[in-house]
Amino acid sequence: MNDVPFWLQIVVAALLVCSGVFVVIGALGFLRLPGFFLRMHPPALTYTIGSWCVALAGVLYFSALDGRLALHPLLIPVFLAITVPVTTLLLARVALFRRRLAGTADTPPTLGASDSSARGEPPAP
């Protein structure tokens, strides 16, 4: 019924378990770190590695099942590699902007800004 060799099923299962381990590590890092900016990195890094493990497992399994090279599972991590950094950058910029408007003391000022605009105050008329 199943044309995939047993040794390949073990490799695919190991890659899927490895992906799950990376996701759990990312979730623990997310829970343990104190601030928003620190919490952005562990999930992004570990989920990227986890998605590549799942994609590689899909390539191996579907290539063995169809008898030809199946590269379509690789599209998911490629699209993630394009979109995740952009999304992370946008989230970081929004969080930094909100901290500046709130007047948090340890927030760095904008580059080349005067003191009043760095604190989020409107410019004087």
Buried (B, 14 or more C-beta within 10 A) or exposed (E): EEEBEEEBBEBBEEBBEBBEBBBEBBBEBBEEBEEEEEBBBBBBBBBBBBBBBBBBBBBBBBBBEEEEEBEEBBEBBEEBEEEBEEEBEEBEEEBBEEBBEEEEEEBEEEEEEEEEBBBBEEEEE
